[in-house]
Amino acid sequence: MTLSEYLNLEEETIQGIQRAIEAEAVREWEILGKELACERKVEQPEYLEAILWIKN
């Protein structure tokens, strides 16, 4: 039984929920990265590289 069958949801709905969760996680990492960059006076490209690495 798939998750969509168990929850009685369409597969597209499940995929939409997954994308929303991933997008929120990326936003949280971006906020954290900016905070760390400010605290440590790190240049912007360095924390963006870290976010992209984490995202992948």
C-alpha positions, 0 to 999 in steps of 0.5 A, spaced: 500 500 500 502 506 498 502 512 502 497 516 497 492 509 498 493 509 505 491 517 506 486 516 501 490 522 497 491 523 490 499 522 488 499 529 485 497 531 492 502 527 496 507 530 491 505 537 492 506 536 500 513 533 499 515 539 494 512 544 500 516 541 505 522 541 501 521 548 500 520 550 507 526 546 509 530 550 504 527 557 507 529 555 514 536 553 511 537 560 508 535 563 514 540 559 518 545 561 513 544 568 513 544 568 521 550 564 521 553 569 515 552 575 519 554 572 526 561 570 523 561 575 517 561 570 512 561 572 505 554 571 502 556 566 496 559 561 501 553 560 505 549 559 499 554 554 497 553 550 503 545 551 502 545 548 495 550 542 498 545 541 503 539 541 499 542 536 494 
